[in-house]
């Protein structure tokens, strides 16, 4: 039988599992324990992505598409999985996928395959030398293992001329880099891989990914120490935001971190930790006391070293684009912030964005609140809803009946809460928020109900439902219990999710803001590409133009698109905006449309005064924000526009 | 065709630039100088450099030397590994990407250097056309 026929047969046999594997987006939620399930034993032991659920899904996809041939290592990978089911629980919470079905299919595939067909990948000179540095088991050139890194650091159309190396510390990394340099091997570090996986299906793939050489997986650098006396933490490059936050929380401390699966060190180097807590806790170099870094010559240094050149400054201007971090951050001493007993969440719903902006910025400029963000209804719906269908219906209800398009979402102390409540007509209180989280499946069933129709006829439906006579009926109608929300899951997972949603933190708004386990739902079964950047709030009048530009670009390219969030920082001097284009990462036509949207929106962002676009602040997180953001960015000239177009063409090629 | 950084390579590059590049159309009448430092050259991990000087789009100086420095000061100094230059000359990676990926380090203003990329396209093209052999 020809290899094409074999593939055809396999694709027919494993259709369901191939579909699951294809929907994987490398969100990384299977690599840390956010539900108290423990960790995938195989991944924890072996480290390489191939041994984690997300890697198995990628391998299966690669095998079934014929992109890679099975190697002897595949047997070990398959046998290392005990089918314990942890991945199904974690993945189902975030994406509703069942990666264990893929693991089972992979086992079945290996059992049936003629073992003579398994390739033996001989170790070459580079692997031998790299193993001398990191140890026998932590360097490989096996094509099955390297193929698991496709779409999260390796471009989907690359050849398999890669090595994967997992150094345990800065010293080993230094040696790896020196070896790479003297042997002319390109390299790139990888931590969580989410940013790279967002870029992978798009025109940004080659710009952000590695074309050949050494993938340096930093997962083994897992030092984590909390120092309560100095309110700091020492965090290795293998530690995720969630893991740091969880430990900090035990000491009534809080880190400023990105979404749960983001690795703290790499997030500092990439986007400087842009979070909703930025107005109080800062951005970029504000976040750390010291960093241990390795440069591209393999030199290890610390920002606290007296002899180093000023590490906090970078050249200003729209052409200052970086596609890699200036240094590899292997360890950071990060600031932690006290958690107060009287912290409260305040949610203020709005129909109109300008009203939401006015309130959020006013609060920021007065220095109130720990966390301050305007969430779009899309984000609210995606975060809270456990399935894509519920999210869709939830969003429909928010828009059509409740007229809730934006929410100003503040975490503050009790005194500030009183002030904010005095600034607005009404807020969504804690009990209603809890009801929305646990009752969203029920809410989605009310889509065409009489109750919603009556509600939408109210003069101010938001007030009626959140602060008026209908509040009690609404909460009752949602029937919000852990048991009810668990019913939307597959039968075998319902008991688990009933217990999971019974935990107080799952409906604790402050905990959810800190630990950020919901944002991964934006990547469930399809990809999104976050655009946007930073705007000087002095140019607030341009903010709506900026958003409208994204709307036009999204419409023109026939994409699902929506504002994500706007969050002020630095006492309201700046605001970060994220606007998202959503698309099916397996659909080549959708990829083309998102490519066009990236280029068009990037170019048009530069034509607006007071804006620094996302591409201009990537990999600037080690610098002082003042050096990145000052002076105020002005709309670029036609000549510069031409230059930028040329630059973009060089970065991403012709589209 | 010649081996990167060899005497023959230098001569062929010069000839190509004199004969095939138009100062206005290809080199945009650029006036600048560039020192390219090539590190980690196999087999003995050595360093070489090449110096290019243009006046109003005309090549007035092009030399290859051993070591990391040259007696004349260049407006821009770019430093990269032999592997990176090889990738650029083989067309696997463009110079802009190499710069933005830190594969090529720049001494001088990155903003100004990027403005030079268009005129330098012709130079890179010449080097690409002439180079067909590399140290392994």
Interface residues (C-beta under 8 A of the other chain):
Chain A: X181 X182 X183 X184 X185 X186 X206 X207 X211 X296 X315 X317 X319 X320 X321 X322 X323 X324 X326 X643 X646 X647 X650 X651
Chain B: X39 X40 X42 X45 X81 X82 X83 X84 X86 X87 X92 X93 X94 X95 X96 X97 X100 X101 X102 X103 X105 X109 X110 X111 X114 X115 X117 X118
